[in-house]
Amino acid sequence: MKILVGADVPAYNPTAGKNEIGSVRPLGGTVVQRLFSDDTPDGLNFRMLRSHFNGDEGAYDTPRHRHAFQQIRWAQSGNLNYAPGQDIPEGGIAYFPKATWYGPQHKAAGISVAIQLGFHGEQQSGPAWDEVRPRALEALKRSGTIRDGVYVQVDPDTGEETRTDSVQALFEKQYELRFGTPWKTPDEGYEAPILMHPDAFAYFQIAEGVECKRLGNFFDHPGPNADVRLSMLRLSSGASYTLPVERAQLFWSTRVGLRIDTTDYPELTFGYSPRGEDGAIGAAPDGVEVVLVELPRLD
């Protein structure tokens, strides 16, 4: 199991000092903390980020778009916009299914914890994809331009513009360069992102000193274990919860009180338990509340 204390993870602006084509999408005044990422033997690829949106002057804006990967967003603070008139309120969680349209979005202030995940090139994090990225950026630069987070290609004969979300354009080009075949984003299975209000769900006991809220199971892939499972756990003093070994798990504490082995951790401590590894989380004397994400598997 890997553990990170949020306050100890350095933050940076990934696009600082880069031109628009090099950064794909400017982040404005946003700074990001990289928490966890993995590219697993069974084809799962994910990354977990904590983003700090720093006011209207440095707001993060994107056009209406969609991705081939799945996303989970938790609003640590602020109301996090994801479409006109649609915000994730503080403490809320939203699930963004793969290929589902959302936006345009304007994130002006607040802190978000986000997980992006997919299989076999849907999400592209890690060294294998980093190696392809420079060639993909050069290819995009030769055939088009990026304007305000949109990749624009102009037909030389007709002058007609083709507009694609810049991040998805980069993913498609990276996939083509790595595997030699074009990538096509599938049709959406869900019409819109799903917004959850965790405070409206009630806890129920699943073990001595352990309570659970089941927030949702979402299937974007076929198979009995292919769902993303979102839950919250509340552990009382001295209680322990064993993380199932058959799935990879991501979790974070919403307040002080997380105990792992004999170490007590502050609020906003993040954990990753890979598939096949033993792990357990516990509570210090005042108890703890934890958001738990069980990642899918295709086998």
Secondary structure, DSSP 4 states (H G I P E B T S, - for coil): -EEEEGGGS--B-TTTT--HHHHSS--TT-EEEEEEEEE-TTSEEEEEEEEEEE-GGG-EEE-SB--SSEEEEEEEES-EEEETTEEE-TT-EEEE-TT--B--EEE-EEEEEEEEEEETTSS--SHHHHHHHHHHHHHHHHH-EEETTEEEEE-TTT--EEEEEHHHHHHHHHHHHHHSS---PPPPSSSS-EEE-GGGSPPEEEETTEEEEEEEEEESSSSTT-EEEEEEEEE-TT-EEEPPTTS-EEEEESSS-EEETTEEE-SSEEEEE-TT---EEEE-TT-EEEEEEEPP---
